Amino acid sequence: MTRWENYLASAEKIIGAYQGSLPLHHFLKSFFKEHPYMGGRDRRWISQLVYHYFRLGNWGKSLSVNERIITGAFLCETTPNDFLATIRPAWNEQIALPHADKAALLPVPLTPDTLFPFLPELSAGIDANAYAYTVLKQPRLFIRVRNNKLDKVLQLLDKAAITYELFANNTTIALPNGTKIEVVVPEKSWYEVQDASSQQTGELFHPQQHQRWWDCCAASGGKSILLKDQQPGVQLLVSDVRRSILENLQQRFATAGVKHFEARVADLTAENFPASMGSQQFDGIILDAPCSGSGTWGRTPESISFFKKDEIGKYQQLQKKIAHNVAPFVKKGGSLIYITCSVFKQENEEVVKYIEEISDLRKQEGGVIAGYDKGADTMYAVRLS
Ligand SMILES: C[S@@+](CC[C@H](N)C(=O)[O-])C[C@H]1O[C@@H](n2cnc3c(N)ncnc32)[C@H](O)[C@@H]1O
């Protein structure tokens, strides 16, 4: 067997064993731990082939796993490579063709709905065709430059000969995937790793000094740091149902130099939760809701195969319950920022409509943040007031 046939066989073995209960990158890590004789290059190639396979979503389910791995490599790669040169030389010669032309060479029609089987569920304004095809490509790595350190960060990127794209806001930088940014820019308070669309949600915050804000599903605090960077003088409460993630938040805040905040563990769906908050009112509440994460599936393409459509409704119920319990704590004239990293209307527009039905809050601005035209995640963010 050639090295490349071995890679194909290993990728097939992994795909056969993977049941979707763990994120794929964790599963791959344990697989390689059990196969320590595989070197770095082998691991990279095998992982890549497995990811390419999952990027095909529901396409070509009637074909063998091997054929789908090879097709994945053909559709996802854009430059000639040794794998296809050995396994399918005719396709290697056509590797630079656009997807539409590659599709004509495949044994089964390639359509947007086979790549992404949930297209009818998409929020309004998402270009279904463009969205389906972007899943074939891994989104880029983004950082948000902080503390006026743009010049210093760019100098370090140039010194390390890293190609980057600086966005017009002079804050967002796109980097090639796999960039070891923590090595290139050792001073961690100069930047945050944050997807471009996630950074864009901050345009809805408009915080003022001394206002009280609550990041009620804070996780490790990505949105809170964004908020504090905009207005360090806000009084901030952060909460999450997971104690462990709030411990991560405390560490991340310390590294980022974010001070003066209160943290509490809270299940926002619990019966006694509203009473436990007393009569507090907030000028701003960030509700970055638990969701399907479908806007980030370009990073975890295995989700396309394992996600069940009825899970969307379950997320919506959870989002409505949390919104119901949180909305009364918005001060009159204050803002509720509803955010998801989902592309599904049930989790987006329909939840905003529900919030308008059960409260005096009304949508003021925001909507879909399409990431597919810039190699980023797709999100949804709306400010209600
Ligand atoms: C999308 S994440 C938030 C990401 C975060 N805002 C950021 O920017 O890094 C959603 C969070 O909601 C939390 N969550 C889920 N169910 C919850 C509940 N019932 N009460 C409170 N938090 C909950 C999860 O633990 C998760 O950390």
The ligand as an SDF file (V2000), in Angstrom:
LIG
                    3D

 27 29  0  0  0  0  0  0  0  0999 V2000
  -23.6310   30.6770   22.9630 C   0  0  0  0  0  0  0  0  0  0  0  0
  -22.9960   30.3810   24.5180 S   0  0  0  0  0  0  0  0  0  0  0  0
  -22.5180   31.9790   25.0310 C   0  0  0  0  0  0  0  0  0  0  0  0
  -21.2170   32.4710   24.4180 C   0  0  0  0  0  0  0  0  0  0  0  0
  -20.6490   33.7240   25.0680 C   0  0  0  0  0  0  0  0  0  0  0  0
  -21.5970   34.7790   25.1850 N   0  0  0  0  0  0  0  0  0  0  0  0
  -19.3970   34.2340   24.3570 C   0  0  0  0  0  0  0  0  0  0  0  0
  -19.4500   35.2330   23.6480 O   0  0  0  0  0  0  0  0  0  0  0  0
  -18.3480   33.6020   24.5360 O   0  0  0  0  0  0  0  0  0  0  0  0
  -24.4440   30.0540   25.4450 C   0  0  0  0  0  0  0  0  0  0  0  0
  -24.2130   29.8190   26.9190 C   0  0  0  0  0  0  0  0  0  0  0  0
  -25.4990   29.6500   27.5320 O   0  0  0  0  0  0  0  0  0  0  0  0
  -25.3340   28.8240   28.6500 C   0  0  0  0  0  0  0  0  0  0  0  0
  -26.6340   28.2770   29.0490 N   0  0  0  0  0  0  0  0  0  0  0  0
  -27.3020   27.2260   28.5000 C   0  0  0  0  0  0  0  0  0  0  0  0
  -28.4400   26.9950   29.1710 N   0  0  0  0  0  0  0  0  0  0  0  0
  -28.5110   27.9220   30.1570 C   0  0  0  0  0  0  0  0  0  0  0  0
  -29.4380   28.1800   31.1910 C   0  0  0  0  0  0  0  0  0  0  0  0
  -30.5330   27.4390   31.3490 N   0  0  0  0  0  0  0  0  0  0  0  0
  -29.1630   29.1820   32.0580 N   0  0  0  0  0  0  0  0  0  0  0  0
  -28.0480   29.9370   31.9020 C   0  0  0  0  0  0  0  0  0  0  0  0
  -27.1280   29.7400   30.9410 N   0  0  0  0  0  0  0  0  0  0  0  0
  -27.3500   28.7400   30.0720 C   0  0  0  0  0  0  0  0  0  0  0  0
  -24.3400   27.7670   28.1900 C   0  0  0  0  0  0  0  0  0  0  0  0
  -23.7090   27.1920   29.3040 O   0  0  0  0  0  0  0  0  0  0  0  0
  -23.4090   28.5770   27.2790 C   0  0  0  0  0  0  0  0  0  0  0  0
  -22.2420   28.9150   27.9610 O   0  0  0  0  0  0  0  0  0  0  0  0
  1  2  1  0
  2  3  1  0
  2 10  1  0
  3  4  1  0
  4  5  1  0
  5  6  1  0
  5  7  1  0
  7  8  2  0
  7  9  1  0
 10 11  1  0
 11 12  1  0
 11 26  1  0
 12 13  1  0
 13 14  1  0
 13 24  1  0
 14 15  1  0
 14 23  1  0
 15 16  2  0
 16 17  1  0
 17 18  1  0
 17 23  2  0
 18 19  1  0
 18 20  2  0
 20 21  1  0
 21 22  2  0
 22 23  1  0
 24 25  1  0
 24 26  1  0
 26 27  1  0
M  CHG  2   2   1   9  -1
M  END
$$$$
